[in-house]
Every structure is written in C-alpha cells, then in structure tokens.
Amino acid sequence: MEFADFLASPLRNRTLCSDEPDVCKAEECCLGIDEAGRGPVLGPMVYGCSYCPINWIDELKSLKVADSKTLTEEQRETIFGRINKASDSIGWIIEILSPNYLSNGMLQKSKYNLNAISHDSAIGLIQKALDKGIRVTQVYVDTVGDAGKYQAKLTARFPNLSIKVTPRADDLFPIVGAASICAKVARDGIVRQWQFIEKGIEFSRDFGSGYPSDPQTKSWLQDNIDSVFGFPTFVRFSWNTCQVILQNKSVNIEWEDDTEEDDLPKAKRSKQASKGSAKLNMFFQEKEESHDALLPHKFFKERGLSVATKL
C-alpha cells in the first residue's frame, strides 16, 4: 500500500483500494468489514473491507486469514501479500481516518462519537464497493456497539443485501478476517512511516504501542506537548489521557462570554458584545514596537497566517 498522499497531509481522511477483479463484477460476492486502531491515542483509525465471490471462500481460507490481533506483524504482512497475489479473485478498500478528524468529531458541539464514526465508515465502504460494480449480496461486519441495532441500521440502509453483524466476526468469517488484516497492515504501515508536519521540531519515535495504558506512550505524550498549541497531529487530543495532560501542562485560557447570546436581553447583548469585542481586539491592536522585530510562532508560519492590522 502507498500512504504518501495521506502522510503528506494527515489532517484529511483518505481512501485506498485495490483493483476490482472482473469476477467480482460477474458473480455474487460476500463482503467483510473490520477496523484497526480504535483504542490507541496515537495515529489514525483504519476501516477496511474485503470482498470476493461467495464460491471462492474455501480458497480464501487457504490463505490462512484470521483475526489480525492473533497474528504477528510478519504473519499479517505475509497474508496480505497472499491476498494481493490473488487479486484476480479478491479485492479490498480501506478508509484512513485521521487523528484530527476523530478528535474534532468527538469534541464538536453535537458529539460525533467513535461508534457513529465507525458506522458511517462501514456504510461508506459498502457503498463504495457497490459503486465500483461489485455484486455484493452478503455482508459480514464485526460489531461496534449493540450488534442488533447496528445490523438493523445497515439493513435499513441496504435492504437488498443480506447483512450479519456480530462480535468476533473476524474469527467467524474469513472475509472479515481478510478485512481485518488489510486494515491492520495499513495502520501499522502509516504509524511506522508517520511524518510529523510540525516543522522545526524533532519528535522521538519511541512512543510505544500508542495505547493510553502504555507507560511509554504516556511518557511520550508528557514530553511532546506545547503549552499553547497542544499536541502534534499524530495525537488524538480528545482522548481522556490527553485531556488530563492538557489540563496540567497547557496555558489556562479564560473565556469572557460564556453566556449564550440568545439568553440575554437585547440591551445587555449589545453591551456584552461590545465588551467581548474589546477583549478580543486587545490581541490585535497595533503596538508601538515594530512587527518586524517579532518572530511569529511556527504554528502561524506553517498555516500561512500573518498579523491582522484591521478587524
């Protein structure tokens, strides 16, 4: 797999896919879905699907596909190689969900939690396969949340497909095991090749497993936080582990206008708005000293931001 496009701009999600086997457009196919990287505080979450003709399942079993968590990295790479060599009979699609996307969703006003993100990713993968002309008739999914509700949701979205959502689907159905391996190989490759876009800063790569319970990961997070701008884009800053570190090690900011504007009388709204604007303008007012003498923080340089002289 090639991750160059995602690694060059890791704030955006990316979809990668194999070539579509002709046989998968001619014969009825099964499709499996699984994810990798749901729990870690570092790196992306990757959702993967694989598909093949229903009558090719015995051949798929011979590739020794299994739940990726039960295999070593070397075993996963070997099996993924076998899947690619069988490209005339099996295909795959993966969606890379960036750490920034995951955290922004979980912290937005209407919380977009991991279950909802996972459901939408699975729906998107099924739809992509159908759009490519794959004759999907059976779908098997490793559950996220309540299996019955998840299955009902997918069935309502795709009423013409036979859909089974169950725990341990990667153990029970070889096509889900194949999807699990595709997703895990992709995530491992991305984490291994991760390129920090925060220029001018050297980050250690001794970040451990990436799981919040790993002492090495916790230590790396403690050592790689900026007191103003927080964590690098490699980090899922909405995770509780990060929130605790942010509270303890970042600059405290007080927001003056916490009251909802619509809850205030009109006259008070106007007064409050003026007060808030004055507070905000303090940060943009022209100072006597020349801006040329001030070196802007790297955060602003990287994003092409400059000093505003008018509001």
TIBA-626382 format. One record per residue (C-alpha): residue number from 1; chain; x, y, z. Coordinates in nm, 4 decimals, padded with zeros to 6 digits. Last residue first. Layout:
N
  num  chaine        px        py        pz
  NUM       A         X         Y         Z
...
This chain:
311
  num  chaine        px        py        pz
  311       A  -01.0691   04.3932   01.2077
  310       A  -00.7650   04.5803   01.0842
  309       A  -00.3899   04.5305   01.1299
  308       A  -00.4042   04.1492   01.1071
  307       A  -00.0681   03.9776   01.1656
  306       A   00.0028   03.6863   00.9313
  305       A  -00.1177   03.3288   00.8890
  304       A   00.0267   03.0979   00.6206
  303       A  -00.0518   02.7815   00.8160
  302       A   00.3071   02.6691   00.8715
  301       A   00.4148   03.0248   00.9591
  300       A   00.1360   03.0671   01.2155
  299       A   00.2214   02.7483   01.4089
  298       A   00.5938   02.8306   01.3818
  297       A   00.5401   03.1246   01.6186
  296       A   00.5901   03.4687   01.4684
  295       A   00.9264   03.6414   01.5183
  294       A   00.8752   03.9945   01.6444
  293       A   01.1087   04.2744   01.5381
  292       A   00.9314   04.3146   01.2069
  291       A   00.6098   04.3740   01.3976
  290       A   00.7565   04.7090   01.5012
  289       A   00.7111   04.8251   01.8606
  288       A   00.4389   05.0786   01.9258
  287       A   00.1680   04.8152   01.9338
  286       A  -00.1171   04.7904   01.6866
  285       A  -00.4186   04.6245   01.8452
  284       A  -00.4802   04.2604   01.7531
  283       A  -00.4800   04.0851   02.0918
  282       A  -00.6657   04.3674   02.2628
  281       A  -00.9317   04.3415   01.9956
  280       A  -01.0685   04.0267   02.1597
  279       A  -01.1310   04.1967   02.4919
  278       A  -01.2879   04.4946   02.3206
  277       A  -01.5043   04.2682   02.1121
  276       A  -01.6289   04.0870   02.4224
  275       A  -01.7207   04.4132   02.5933
  274       A  -01.9018   04.5384   02.2863
  273       A  -02.0882   04.2089   02.2571
  272       A  -02.1830   04.2201   02.6244
  271       A  -02.3244   04.5712   02.5861
  270       A  -02.5254   04.4729   02.2792
  269       A  -02.6499   04.1539   02.4437
  268       A  -02.7399   04.3532   02.7577
  267       A  -02.9692   04.5774   02.5548
  266       A  -03.1264   04.2780   02.3752
  265       A  -03.1901   04.0763   02.6919
  264       A  -02.9560   03.7755   02.7230
  263       A  -03.0379   03.4075   02.6562
  262       A  -02.9748   03.4416   02.2818
  261       A  -02.6133   03.5357   02.3484
  260       A  -02.5388   03.2130   02.5370
  259       A  -02.3372   03.3091   02.8432
  258       A  -01.9699   03.2033   02.8268
  257       A  -01.8501   03.5408   02.7035
  256       A  -01.5287   03.6063   02.8976
  255       A  -01.3370   03.2928   02.8028
  254       A  -01.0458   03.2188   03.0371
  253       A  -00.7445   03.0371   02.8939
  252       A  -00.5042   02.8283   03.1057
  251       A  -00.1724   02.7547   02.9396
  250       A  -00.1049   02.3828   02.8975
  249       A   00.0608   02.1336   03.1305
  248       A  -00.1975   02.0053   03.3781
  247       A  -00.5212   02.0496   03.1858
  246       A  -00.3575   01.9369   02.8627
  245       A  -00.2178   01.6255   03.0329
  244       A  -00.5624   01.5315   03.1645
  243       A  -00.7205   01.5934   02.8250
  242       A  -00.4579   01.3784   02.6577
  241       A  -00.5347   01.0708   02.8696
  240       A  -00.9068   01.1387   02.8220
  239       A  -00.8786   01.1079   02.4448
  238       A  -00.9797   01.4276   02.2617
  237       A  -00.6191   01.5032   02.1595
  236       A  -00.5933   01.2081   01.9244
  235       A  -00.2199   01.2569   01.8650
  234       A  -00.0229   01.2381   01.5398
  233       A  -00.1268   01.5976   01.4631
  232       A   00.1204   01.7242   01.7238
  231       A  -00.0106   01.8029   02.0727
  230       A  -00.1089   02.1282   02.2407
  229       A  -00.0785   02.4680   02.0761
  228       A  -00.0107   02.6818   02.3840
  227       A   00.1813   02.4645   02.6353
  226       A   00.3262   02.2532   02.3536
  225       A   00.3036   01.8843   02.4354
  224       A   00.5629   01.6252   02.3417
  223       A   00.7245   01.5118   02.6686
  222       A   00.4027   01.4242   02.8534
  221       A   00.2705   01.2450   02.5442
  220       A   00.5904   01.0405   02.5169
  219       A   00.5657   00.9418   02.8860
  218       A   00.2065   00.8249   02.8386
  217       A   00.3087   00.6196   02.5341
  216       A   00.5936   00.4593   02.7289
  215       A   00.3607   00.3848   03.0213
  214       A   00.1171   00.2012   02.7858
  213       A  -00.2411   00.2330   02.9153
  212       A  -00.3281   00.5053   02.6631
  211       A  -00.2376   00.2752   02.3700
  210       A   00.0163   00.4018   02.1172
  209       A   00.2272   00.0852   02.1414
  208       A   00.5411   00.2691   02.2489
  207       A   00.6118   00.6298   02.1579
  206       A   00.9846   00.5925   02.0977
  205       A   00.9647   00.7848   01.7704
  204       A   01.1096   01.0969   01.9310
  203       A   00.9850   01.4212   01.7847
  202       A   01.2216   01.6832   01.6440
  201       A   01.0601   02.0221   01.5929
  200       A   01.1346   02.2669   01.3143
  199       A   00.8342   02.1689   01.1081
  198       A   00.5184   02.0274   01.2639
  197       A   00.4199   01.8013   00.9735
  196       A   00.5384   01.4903   01.1590
  195       A   00.5893   01.2151   00.9024
  194       A   00.4448   00.8794   01.0036
  193       A   00.6128   00.5855   00.8279
  192       A   00.5744   00.3270   01.1061
  191       A   00.2346   00.4634   01.2085
  190       A   00.1151   00.4505   00.8468
  189       A   00.2468   00.0983   00.7901
  188       A   00.0900  -00.0330   01.1099
  187       A  -00.2428   00.1260   01.0154
  186       A  -00.2404  -00.0252   00.6659
  185       A  -00.1377  -00.3738   00.7832
  184       A  -00.4158  -00.3584   01.0437
  183       A  -00.6865  -00.2575   00.7972
  182       A  -00.5914  -00.5186   00.5370
  181       A  -00.5624  -00.7888   00.8054
  180       A  -00.9051  -00.7100   00.9498
  179       A  -01.0603  -00.7114   00.6022
  178       A  -00.9168  -01.0599   00.5413
  177       A  -01.0540  -01.1792   00.8761
  176       A  -01.3900  -01.0337   00.7743
  175       A  -01.3827  -01.2458   00.4558
  174       A  -01.2799  -01.5490   00.6630
  173       A  -01.5966  -01.5293   00.8757
  172       A  -01.6104  -01.6458   01.2380
  171       A  -01.2843  -01.5137   01.3788
  170       A  -01.3107  -01.1676   01.2190
  169       A  -01.6812  -01.1697   01.3108
  168       A  -01.5807  -01.1773   01.6755
  167       A  -01.8960  -00.9908   01.7770
  166       A  -02.1778  -00.9998   01.5231
  165       A  -02.3331  -00.8049   01.2377
  164       A  -02.4828  -01.0105   00.9537
  163       A  -02.6226  -00.8425   00.6434
  162       A  -02.8083  -00.9987   00.3479
  161       A  -02.8301  -00.7146   00.0986
  160       A  -03.1353  -00.5700  -00.0769
  159       A  -03.2365  -00.3517   00.2194
  158       A  -02.9068  -00.1581   00.2239
  157       A  -02.9633   00.1439   00.4525
  156       A  -03.2346  -00.0256   00.6590
  155       A  -03.0185  -00.3377   00.6771
  154       A  -02.7218  -00.1321   00.7970
  153       A  -02.9216   00.0266   01.0796
  152       A  -03.0858  -00.3047   01.1756
  151       A  -02.7421  -00.4684   01.1934
  150       A  -02.6127  -00.1895   01.4173
  149       A  -02.9161  -00.2168   01.6436
  148       A  -02.8741  -00.5935   01.6791
  147       A  -02.4960  -00.5780   01.7275
  146       A  -02.5092  -00.3185   02.0071
  145       A  -02.1845  -00.1228   01.9994
  144       A  -01.9354  -00.1802   01.7193
  143       A  -01.9835  -00.5217   01.5649
  142       A  -01.7509  -00.7025   01.3273
  141       A  -01.9386  -00.6901   00.9981
  140       A  -02.0431  -00.9524   00.7436
  139       A  -02.2137  -00.8504   00.4182
  138       A  -02.3764  -01.0805   00.1612
  137       A  -02.5107  -00.9850  -00.1839
  136       A  -02.2277  -00.7706  -00.3204
  135       A  -02.2017  -00.7731  -00.6981
  134       A  -01.9070  -00.5308  -00.7183
  133       A  -01.9865  -00.2535  -00.9662
  132       A  -01.7483   00.0059  -00.8266
  131       A  -02.0457   00.1932  -00.6820
  130       A  -02.1406  -00.1205  -00.4884
  129       A  -01.7934  -00.1407  -00.3340
  128       A  -01.8025   00.2301  -00.2489
  127       A  -02.1466   00.1898  -00.0888
  126       A  -02.0245  -00.0904   00.1352
  125       A  -01.7230   00.1163   00.2366
  124       A  -01.9336   00.4247   00.3112
  123       A  -02.1738   00.2298   00.5308
  122       A  -01.8779   00.0916   00.7261
  121       A  -01.7341   00.4415   00.7677
  120       A  -02.0690   00.5741   00.8848
  119       A  -02.0990   00.3014   01.1462
  118       A  -01.7448   00.3606   01.2686
  117       A  -01.7939   00.7370   01.3016
  116       A  -02.1185   00.6779   01.4912
  115       A  -01.9468   00.4337   01.7255
  114       A  -01.6454   00.6609   01.7671
  113       A  -01.8536   00.9579   01.8772
  112       A  -01.9751   01.2570   01.6796
  111       A  -02.0645   01.4934   01.9645
  110       A  -02.3015   01.7721   01.8669
  109       A  -02.0920   02.0643   01.9931
  108       A  -01.7713   01.9220   01.8474
  107       A  -01.5268   01.7419   02.0755
  106       A  -01.5700   01.3838   01.9484
  105       A  -01.5739   01.4860   01.5852
  104       A  -01.2679   01.7067   01.6198
  103       A  -01.0826   01.4212   01.7869
  102       A  -01.1554   01.1642   01.5158
  101       A  -01.0813   01.4045   01.2293
  100       A  -00.7519   01.5135   01.3877
   99       A  -00.6414   01.1540   01.4406
   98       A  -00.7035   01.0895   01.0693
   97       A  -00.9495   00.8272   00.9481
   96       A  -00.7897   00.6080   00.6804
   95       A  -01.0532   00.4268   00.4738
   94       A  -00.9623   00.0900   00.3241
   93       A  -01.0938  -00.0964   00.0197
   92       A  -01.0168  -00.4569  -00.0753
   91       A  -01.0333  -00.7015  -00.3633
   90       A  -01.0350  -01.0795  -00.4089
   89       A  -01.0421  -01.3101  -00.7119
   88       A  -00.7996  -01.1819  -00.9775
   87       A  -00.6062  -01.0069  -00.6996
   86       A  -00.4934  -01.3404  -00.5534
   85       A  -00.1352  -01.2110  -00.5299
   84       A  -00.2687  -00.9176  -00.3276
   83       A  -00.4319  -01.1500  -00.0749
   82       A  -00.1121  -01.3540  -00.0497
   81       A   00.0874  -01.0399   00.0257
   80       A  -00.1647  -00.9503   00.2941
   79       A  -00.1038  -01.2956   00.4403
   78       A   00.2713  -01.2353   00.4590
   77       A   00.2319  -00.8860   00.6062
   76       A  -00.0047  -01.0202   00.8716
   75       A   00.2340  -01.3024   00.9611
   74       A   00.5242  -01.0576   00.9983
   73       A   00.3178  -00.8284   01.2201
   72       A   00.2295  -01.1243   01.4410
   71       A  -00.1186  -01.2703   01.4274
   70       A  -00.3994  -01.3006   01.6836
   69       A  -00.4904  -00.9303   01.6544
   68       A  -00.5314  -00.9698   01.2769
   67       A  -00.8308  -01.2003   01.3246
   66       A  -00.7668  -01.4708   01.0693
   65       A  -00.6733  -01.5291   00.7057
   64       A  -00.4843  -01.8522   00.6424
   63       A  -00.4677  -01.8065   00.2621
   62       A  -00.6350  -02.1489   00.2351
   61       A  -00.9474  -01.9985   00.3891
   60       A  -00.9763  -01.7670   00.0882
   59       A  -00.9695  -02.0679  -00.1442
   58       A  -01.2625  -02.2152   00.0501
   57       A  -01.4432  -01.8798   00.0280
   56       A  -01.4229  -01.8606  -00.3529
   55       A  -01.7867  -01.9641  -00.4170
   54       A  -01.9073  -01.6465  -00.2472
   53       A  -01.7066  -01.4356  -00.4892
   52       A  -01.4655  -01.1982  -00.3098
   51       A  -01.4755  -00.8863  -00.0952
   50       A  -01.2540  -00.7084   00.1546
   49       A  -01.3382  -00.4130   00.3746
   48       A  -01.1175  -00.1951   00.5891
   47       A  -01.1562   00.0807   00.8443
   46       A  -00.8381   00.2456   00.9695
   45       A  -00.8119   00.4535   01.2855
   44       A  -00.5312   00.7025   01.2637
   43       A  -00.2278   00.7614   01.4854
   42       A  -00.1829   00.7893   01.8603
   41       A  -00.4351   00.7574   02.1457
   40       A  -00.4922   00.3926   02.0585
   39       A  -00.8330   00.2240   02.1028
   38       A  -00.9930   00.2046   01.7573
   37       A  -00.6702   00.1254   01.5742
   36       A  -00.7795  -00.1391   01.3253
   35       A  -01.1249  -00.1899   01.1788
   34       A  -01.3399  -00.4657   01.0292
   33       A  -01.5706  -00.5176   00.7317
   32       A  -01.6442  -00.8261   00.5211
   31       A  -01.8024  -00.8514   00.1756
   30       A  -01.9558  -01.1551   00.0085
   29       A  -01.9882  -01.1708  -00.3673
   28       A  -02.2312  -01.2808  -00.6359
   27       A  -02.0521  -01.3307  -00.9665
   26       A  -01.9829  -01.1037  -01.2649
   25       A  -01.8486  -00.7885  -01.1035
   24       A  -01.6385  -00.9838  -00.8558
   23       A  -01.5041  -01.1957  -01.1448
   22       A  -01.3620  -00.8824  -01.3044
   21       A  -01.1396  -00.8264  -01.0004
   20       A  -01.1528  -00.4626  -00.8822
   19       A  -00.8088  -00.3057  -00.8481
   18       A  -00.7142  -00.2445  -00.4875
   17       A  -00.8380   00.0464  -00.2820
   16       A  -00.7223   00.3428  -00.0782
   15       A  -00.9446   00.6046   00.0859
   14       A  -00.8009   00.9086   00.2632
   13       A  -00.9023   01.1245   00.5579
   12       A  -00.7578   01.4733   00.5972
   11       A  -00.5314   01.6175   00.8671
   10       A  -00.2517   01.3806   00.7615
    9       A  -00.1490   01.5844   00.4555
    8       A   00.1810   01.4445   00.3266
    7       A   00.1206   01.1209   00.5167
    6       A  -00.2150   01.0734   00.3440
    5       A  -00.0768   01.1240  -00.0051
    4       A   00.2321   00.9084   00.0620
    3       A   00.0402   00.6108   00.2035
    2       A   00.1102   00.3551  -00.0704
    1       A   00.0000   00.0000   00.0000
